Amino acid sequence: MENSLQSCIIHLFCFVLLANASEFGVEPDECEETRCGDDGPTIKFPFWLKGQQPEHCGYPGFELSCTEDDYTMLELPHSGKLYVKDIDYYMEQRIYLYYPDGCNDPRLVPNLTSSPFSFSYHMYKYTFFNCSTYKDSSRFGVMLIPCLNSTHHYQIVALDSYADASYAPQSCWKMYDSETNPSFWNYYGDQNYILLQWNSPNCKICYANGSRCIRAEENTGTSETLCLPKQKRGSPTKLIGFIVEMVYMQAHSWWYPINRPSIKVAIQMLEGEGDDLKIPPNPFESTHSMNQSLIVPGRRSHVTLSVISESE
């Protein structure tokens, strides 16, 4: 009977530990935030990383991959592969892209057919100039296009229709005006990047509140996304130490049953967040004094007899 009780307690301990494994942080989150390399942009829903995460971690059309050099890459269905500079999840839901060859040619309009991305509403018209030398590319609306430069040492400069007329190169000759294109070039530091945005799925509220954003189950009748609290990940070292303490407490209770804590106390010790687990300095210390020499393993010794004086 006693062995059955001990076995029952052990199984109960294991069940409670497994039930709380995710709270302790031992259950890995396959959809947790990740990145390609230390300097890469954060990858989280609706984006997901091919080869490292399952598809349900993201949304259709938001698949990213890592190159051998740890660059983050997005492949558009009809425009090929582009590198990812940064991703804005919080304000405008935008992604900053650039071509692998580094060519910032505004005539290279990405084909966004069958993709979840779109251009901004502004329309630009570019004027191309051929210059022998031109170094003032830091002005707004002025773009140097190195990939179009000639071996004869002339530079191609593009000036958008919103730029100040005084920015027009004085020592250059005009080549032609391009057709009006969607505004997709954006300044990011000292370089121009392709700027795209997405409207669906919308996770701005989730991330602004410090929550996680996940894809809603189909046919739930709710919105396409759900906001969930961020998972708290406990310390594995603390968990291991806690389990060792529990195993020791159980073994100790077999030999010294008087010190065995109640099952209610044991369960209370297992509850709560992984980071908040607190173990007493000595959970096995008994408040009863006893002569251990009289205790036989496996038997209960309730009292220790004392000598009664005959005068009493």
C-alpha positions as CSV (number, residue, x, y, z in Angstrom):
1,M,0.0,0.0,0.0
2,E,2.8,2.4,0.9
3,N,4.7,1.6,-2.3
4,S,1.5,2.4,-4.3
5,L,1.2,5.7,-2.5
6,Q,4.8,6.6,-3.2
7,S,4.4,5.7,-6.9
8,C,1.2,7.8,-7.1
9,I,3.0,10.8,-5.7
10,I,5.9,10.4,-8.2
11,H,3.5,10.3,-11.1
12,L,1.6,13.3,-9.8
13,F,4.9,15.2,-9.6
14,C,5.7,14.3,-13.2
15,F,2.3,15.3,-14.4
16,V,2.4,18.7,-12.7
17,L,5.9,19.4,-14.1
18,L,4.9,18.5,-17.6
19,A,1.7,20.5,-17.4
20,N,3.7,23.6,-16.3
21,A,6.7,23.0,-18.7
22,S,5.8,25.8,-21.0
23,E,5.5,28.2,-18.0
24,F,9.0,27.2,-16.8
25,G,10.5,27.9,-20.2
26,V,11.6,24.4,-21.1
27,E,9.2,24.1,-24.0
28,P,10.8,25.9,-26.9
29,D,8.7,28.4,-28.9
30,E,9.1,27.4,-32.5
31,C,7.7,30.8,-33.6
32,E,9.8,33.0,-31.4
33,E,11.5,36.1,-32.8
34,T,14.6,35.4,-34.8
35,R,17.0,37.1,-37.3
36,C,19.7,36.3,-39.9
37,G,22.9,37.3,-38.2
38,D,23.5,39.7,-35.4
39,D,22.7,42.8,-37.5
40,G,19.7,41.5,-39.4
41,P,16.2,42.8,-38.9
42,T,13.9,41.1,-36.4
43,I,11.8,38.4,-38.0
44,K,8.4,37.8,-36.4
45,F,4.8,37.4,-37.5
46,P,3.6,38.0,-40.2
47,F,7.1,37.1,-41.5
48,W,8.6,33.7,-40.9
49,L,12.0,32.2,-41.6
50,K,12.1,29.4,-44.1
51,G,14.2,26.4,-43.0
52,Q,14.0,27.4,-39.3
53,Q,10.3,27.8,-38.6
54,P,7.1,26.1,-39.8
55,E,4.8,27.9,-42.1
56,H,2.1,28.5,-39.5
57,C,4.5,30.9,-37.8
58,G,3.8,33.4,-40.5
59,Y,1.4,34.5,-43.2
60,P,1.3,33.6,-46.9
61,G,3.6,35.8,-48.9
62,F,5.8,36.8,-46.0
63,E,8.4,34.1,-46.2
64,L,12.0,35.2,-45.6
65,S,15.3,33.3,-45.9
66,C,18.9,33.7,-44.9
67,T,21.8,33.8,-47.3
68,E,25.1,32.1,-46.6
69,D,26.5,35.5,-45.5
70,D,23.6,36.0,-43.1
71,Y,21.7,38.6,-45.2
72,T,17.9,38.6,-44.9
73,M,16.2,37.9,-48.2
74,L,12.6,38.3,-49.5
75,E,11.6,36.8,-52.8
76,L,8.8,38.5,-54.7
77,P,6.8,36.2,-57.1
78,H,7.6,38.3,-60.3
79,S,10.6,40.4,-59.2
80,G,13.0,37.9,-57.9
81,K,15.1,38.2,-54.7
82,L,15.7,41.4,-52.8
83,Y,17.7,42.0,-49.6
84,V,15.9,43.2,-46.5
85,K,17.4,46.2,-44.7
86,D,14.7,46.8,-42.0
87,I,11.1,46.0,-41.1
88,D,8.7,48.4,-39.3
89,Y,6.1,46.4,-37.4
90,Y,4.8,49.1,-35.2
91,M,4.0,52.3,-37.1
92,E,3.3,51.9,-40.8
93,Q,4.0,48.2,-41.4
94,R,6.8,48.8,-44.0
95,I,9.7,46.8,-45.2
96,Y,12.9,48.4,-46.6
97,L,14.5,46.4,-49.5
98,Y,17.4,46.7,-51.9
99,Y,18.7,44.8,-54.9
100,P,21.6,42.4,-54.3
101,D,23.8,44.2,-56.8
102,G,23.2,47.5,-55.0
103,C,21.7,49.2,-58.0
104,N,19.3,52.0,-57.0
105,D,17.7,52.5,-60.4
106,P,14.3,54.1,-60.0
107,R,13.3,52.5,-63.4
108,L,13.5,49.1,-61.8
109,V,9.9,49.0,-60.5
110,P,9.2,45.8,-58.5
111,N,6.3,43.8,-59.9
112,L,4.1,43.3,-56.8
113,T,1.6,41.0,-58.5
114,S,0.6,38.1,-56.3
115,S,2.4,39.6,-53.3
116,P,0.9,41.1,-50.1
117,F,2.8,44.3,-50.6
118,S,1.9,47.6,-52.2
119,F,3.5,51.0,-53.0
120,S,2.7,54.3,-51.3
121,Y,0.2,56.6,-52.9
122,H,2.7,59.2,-54.1
123,M,3.7,59.3,-57.7
124,Y,7.1,60.4,-58.9
125,K,8.6,61.4,-62.2
126,Y,12.4,61.1,-62.5
127,T,14.8,63.1,-64.7
128,F,18.1,61.5,-65.5
129,F,21.3,63.5,-66.0
130,N,24.7,62.5,-67.3
131,C,27.4,64.1,-65.2
132,S,31.2,64.0,-65.4
133,T,31.4,64.5,-61.6
134,Y,28.6,64.8,-59.0
135,K,29.2,64.2,-55.3
136,D,26.3,66.0,-53.7
137,S,23.9,63.0,-53.5
138,S,22.9,63.7,-49.9
139,R,20.2,66.2,-51.0
140,F,16.6,65.0,-50.8
141,G,15.4,63.7,-54.1
142,V,18.8,63.2,-55.7
143,M,20.1,59.7,-56.4
144,L,23.4,58.5,-57.7
145,I,23.0,55.3,-59.7
146,P,26.4,53.6,-59.8
147,C,25.3,50.5,-61.7
148,L,24.5,52.8,-64.7
149,N,27.9,54.6,-64.6
150,S,30.2,54.2,-67.6
151,T,33.8,53.1,-67.7
152,H,34.4,56.5,-69.3
153,H,34.0,58.1,-65.8
154,Y,30.7,59.7,-66.1
155,Q,27.9,59.4,-63.5
156,I,24.1,59.0,-63.9
157,V,22.1,61.1,-61.5
158,A,18.3,60.9,-61.1
159,L,16.3,63.9,-59.8
160,D,12.8,63.2,-58.7
161,S,9.9,65.6,-59.5
162,Y,9.5,66.6,-55.9
163,A,13.1,67.8,-55.5
164,D,14.0,71.5,-55.4
165,A,14.9,72.8,-58.9
166,S,18.1,74.2,-57.5
167,Y,19.3,70.7,-56.9
168,A,19.6,70.1,-60.6
169,P,23.2,69.3,-61.6
170,Q,24.7,72.4,-63.3
171,S,27.6,70.6,-65.0
172,C,25.5,67.8,-66.4
173,W,23.4,67.3,-69.4
174,K,19.8,66.0,-69.3
175,M,19.3,62.6,-70.7
176,Y,15.5,62.0,-70.5
177,D,12.5,62.0,-68.2
178,S,11.1,58.7,-67.0
179,E,7.5,57.7,-66.9
180,T,5.6,58.5,-63.7
181,N,6.2,55.6,-61.3
182,P,4.9,54.8,-57.8
183,S,6.9,56.2,-55.0
184,F,8.9,53.2,-53.7
185,W,12.3,54.8,-52.9
186,N,13.0,56.0,-49.4
187,Y,16.0,57.5,-47.7
188,Y,17.5,55.3,-45.0
189,G,20.7,56.9,-43.6
190,D,23.0,57.6,-46.6
191,Q,21.4,55.2,-49.0
192,N,18.1,54.7,-50.8
193,Y,15.9,51.7,-50.3
194,I,12.8,50.3,-51.9
195,L,10.0,51.0,-49.5
196,L,6.9,48.7,-49.6
197,Q,4.1,48.4,-47.1
198,W,1.4,45.8,-46.2
199,N,-2.1,46.4,-44.8
200,S,-3.0,42.8,-44.1
201,P,-2.6,41.2,-41.7
202,N,-2.6,44.1,-39.2
203,C,-0.6,43.6,-36.1
204,K,0.2,47.2,-35.2
205,I,-2.1,47.2,-32.2
206,C,-0.7,43.9,-30.8
207,Y,3.0,45.0,-31.1
208,A,2.3,48.5,-29.8
209,N,0.8,47.0,-26.7
210,G,3.8,44.7,-26.2
211,S,1.8,41.6,-27.1
212,R,2.4,38.8,-29.6
213,C,0.6,38.6,-32.9
214,I,-0.5,35.3,-34.3
215,R,-2.6,34.0,-37.1
216,A,-6.2,33.3,-36.1
217,E,-7.6,29.9,-36.9
218,E,-9.7,29.6,-40.0
219,N,-13.5,29.7,-39.7
220,T,-13.4,31.2,-36.2
221,G,-15.5,34.2,-37.1
222,T,-12.9,36.5,-35.6
223,S,-10.3,38.8,-37.2
224,E,-7.4,37.4,-39.1
225,T,-5.0,37.9,-36.2
226,L,-5.0,37.5,-32.5
227,C,-3.1,39.4,-29.8
228,L,-1.6,37.2,-27.0
229,P,0.6,38.0,-24.0
230,K,4.2,37.4,-24.5
231,Q,5.4,34.0,-23.2
232,K,7.5,34.2,-20.1
233,R,10.6,32.0,-20.3
234,G,11.9,30.8,-17.0
235,S,15.5,29.9,-16.1
236,P,16.3,26.3,-17.1
237,T,19.0,26.3,-14.3
238,K,16.4,27.2,-11.7
239,L,14.0,24.6,-13.0
240,I,16.6,21.8,-12.8
241,G,17.5,22.8,-9.3
242,F,13.8,22.8,-8.4
243,I,13.3,19.3,-9.8
244,V,16.4,18.0,-7.9
245,E,15.0,19.5,-4.7
246,M,11.7,17.8,-5.3
247,V,13.3,14.4,-6.0
248,Y,15.4,14.7,-2.9
249,M,12.4,15.7,-0.8
250,Q,10.5,12.6,-2.1
251,A,13.4,10.3,-1.3
252,H,13.8,11.9,2.1
253,S,10.2,11.3,2.9
254,W,10.5,7.6,2.2
255,W,13.2,7.2,4.9
256,Y,11.9,9.8,7.4
257,P,8.1,9.9,6.9
258,I,7.5,12.3,9.7
259,N,9.1,15.0,7.6
260,R,7.0,14.3,4.5
261,P,5.2,17.5,3.5
262,S,1.6,17.4,2.6
263,I,0.7,16.9,-1.1
264,K,-1.0,20.3,-1.0
265,V,2.2,22.0,-0.1
266,A,4.1,20.1,-2.8
267,I,1.6,21.1,-5.5
268,Q,1.7,24.7,-4.4
269,M,5.5,24.7,-4.8
270,L,5.1,23.5,-8.4
271,E,2.6,26.3,-9.3
272,G,3.4,29.7,-10.6
273,E,5.8,31.3,-13.1
274,G,9.2,29.7,-13.6
275,D,11.0,32.9,-12.6
276,D,8.9,33.2,-9.4
277,L,9.6,29.7,-8.0
278,K,10.9,30.0,-4.4
279,I,12.2,27.0,-2.5
280,P,12.8,27.3,1.3
281,P,16.4,27.1,2.4
282,N,15.7,23.7,4.0
283,P,12.2,22.4,3.1
284,F,12.9,19.1,4.9
285,E,13.6,20.6,8.3
286,S,11.3,19.0,10.9
287,T,9.9,20.9,13.8
288,H,9.7,17.7,15.7
289,S,12.7,16.4,17.6
290,M,13.3,12.6,17.4
291,N,15.9,10.1,18.1
292,Q,16.9,8.8,14.7
293,S,18.5,5.8,16.2
294,L,15.0,4.5,16.9
295,I,13.7,5.0,13.4
296,V,13.6,2.0,11.2
297,P,13.4,2.7,7.4
298,G,10.0,1.9,6.1
299,R,8.2,2.1,9.4
300,R,6.5,5.0,11.1
301,S,7.9,6.1,14.5
302,H,5.4,8.4,16.0
303,V,6.9,9.1,19.4
304,T,10.1,8.7,21.4
305,L,9.5,7.3,24.9
306,S,11.2,9.1,27.7
307,V,12.1,7.8,31.2
308,I,9.5,8.5,33.9
309,S,10.8,8.9,37.4
310,E,9.2,6.6,40.0
311,S,8.7,9.6,42.2
312,E,6.1,10.8,39.8
